[in-house]
């Protein structure tokens, strides 16, 4: 399938191969025929829910409709991924670890994991990939040498749980699904042996990503509801509030894509309440129970419902800025670009894309929604402006 085509063109091609009319496809994914037509013509950028629904009825992966290429992701992010091979090998050496000298004790491993998390937050994924293999090798040794019923054993398994979740992030960012799947399965199984009941809920939050990206919203919401009930059974301290807030934010996006805006806003309110109660996410990496993240999700929910006017209205009431969280802030501007496109202001849509580029260049260049928004902008105005053409060249998008 042509990697330079947009998702709409790929959807149209698969629809024709299936022998369906636009009306028949619309009926299968529960949208209007006019929306299918606009998406296929490139006049409207498809929402993630639209693309996921099409992938489901065609029996293909979501990333195939977006035209995601593994080589493009690697070169686009860092030009190389020297740690990927070592990380893949390390994951398979759980019963035959090969730790390098000098030996790392658990305290040293925690410092390495803190450093790895700082790389993740700064979007230095190549550095993150390089630091994890030896961390895993040393942790495998410590886990094998300690009983799971002792506090040392629980501590070591908690450290390994963190390392697996960071490894799953690397696999996702570099589009290596085997690494992401292996690491994800391992941290889900390991969570119950860490001595921390909240880690199972954290793993469920990570697991829900699969349901979100593939359009299995009902199943994802059931998983999140179970996780929230599990958190409710724990002592209501700051860590529990932090995990609950993260689960509610994910559920808000899931509910919005599932067409339930009221439920989505209910989850946003619950997350805001948890944050106001003093939620923290330490020591759980890759989580963010902050007021900023609540605001970003509050603005995103209308976009997921294709309500651009409400999305830009909400965004006008808040300020979203934090130099320490470039990916989160960049994601907000990507959402707002689509919101302005839905609202009918192409100039402001491009302005938001350029804001995302300045704040979070790696995330912006590789985000599938950016590519679809740029193509929709170009289709809407065949006299593509110099600024739009320049952005497209930077993002390697053919228009």
Secondary structure, DSSP 8 states (H G I E B T S, - for coil): --TTS-HHHHHHHHHHHHT--HHHHHHHHTS-HHHHHHHHHTSS---HHHHHHHHHHHT--HHHHHT--HHHHHHHHTS--TTHHHHHHHHT-TTS----SS---HHHHHHHHHHHHHHHHTT-HHHHHHHHHHHHHHHHHHHHHS-TTSHHHHHHHHHHHHHHHHHHHHHHHTT-HHHHHHHHHHHHHHGGGSS-THHHHHHHHHHHHHHHHHT-HHHHHHHHHHHHHHHHTS---HHHHHHHHHHHHHHHHHHHHTT-HHHHHHHHHHHHHHHHTT---TT-TT---SHHHHHHHHHHHHHHTT-HHHHHHHHHT-----TT-HHHHHHHHHHHHHHHHHHT-HHHHHHHHHHHHHH-HHHHHH-HHHHHHHHHHHHH-SS--HHHHHHHHHHT---
